[in-house]
Amino acid sequence: MVDVERSKGRARVALGASVLSAAGALAWFWYRGDSITGFGLAALLTAAGYWEYRRRIADVRRAARTEADAERRRRDRE
């Protein structure tokens, strides 16, 4: 059985980790005097994290829908 809320929570945590990494990269490169690289890397990490978040949410929805369809077909056979 797919635990939708738990999976969504894990996706949010992964997105938060990506954003935190982006902030760390921006701060590091800003400190070193290369703010353009910091902004570029932060944008890349944030975009990748959001992309992964959307993919995980879509996977959870697809799994829940497939599970519900299988359960409905099982009930219809009975």
TADA-V529679 format. One record per backbone hydrogen bond with DSSP energy under -0.5 kcal/mol. CO is the residue of the C=O (numbers start at 0). NH is the residue of the N-H. E is the energy in kcal/mol with one decimal. If there is no record, write none. Layout:
{{CO:NH:E} {CO:NH:E}}
//
This chain:
{{1:3:-1.1} {2:6:-2.2} {3:7:-2.6} {4:8:-2.3} {5:9:-2.2} {6:10:-2.0} {7:11:-2.2} {8:12:-2.2} {9:13:-2.3} {10:14:-2.2} {11:15:-2.5} {12:16:-2.3} {13:17:-2.0} {14:18:-2.4} {15:19:-2.5} {16:20:-2.4} {17:21:-2.4} {18:22:-2.4} {19:23:-2.3} {20:24:-2.6} {21:25:-2.5} {22:26:-2.6} {23:27:-2.5} {24:28:-2.6} {25:29:-2.3} {26:30:-2.4} {27:31:-1.9} {28:33:-2.8} {29:32:-1.1} {33:37:-1.8} {34:38:-2.8} {35:39:-2.4} {36:40:-2.8} {37:41:-2.5} {38:42:-2.5} {39:43:-2.3} {40:44:-2.7} {41:45:-2.4} {42:46:-2.6} {43:47:-2.4} {44:48:-2.2} {45:49:-2.4} {46:50:-2.5} {47:51:-2.4} {48:52:-2.2} {49:53:-2.7} {50:54:-2.2} {51:55:-2.6} {52:56:-2.4} {53:57:-2.3} {54:58:-2.3} {55:59:-2.2} {56:60:-2.5} {57:61:-2.5} {58:62:-2.5} {59:63:-2.6} {60:64:-2.5} {61:65:-2.5} {62:66:-2.4} {63:67:-2.4} {64:68:-2.4} {65:69:-2.3} {66:70:-2.3} {67:71:-2.4} {68:72:-2.4} {69:73:-2.2} {70:74:-2.3} {71:75:-2.1} {72:76:-1.7} {73:77:-0.9}}
//
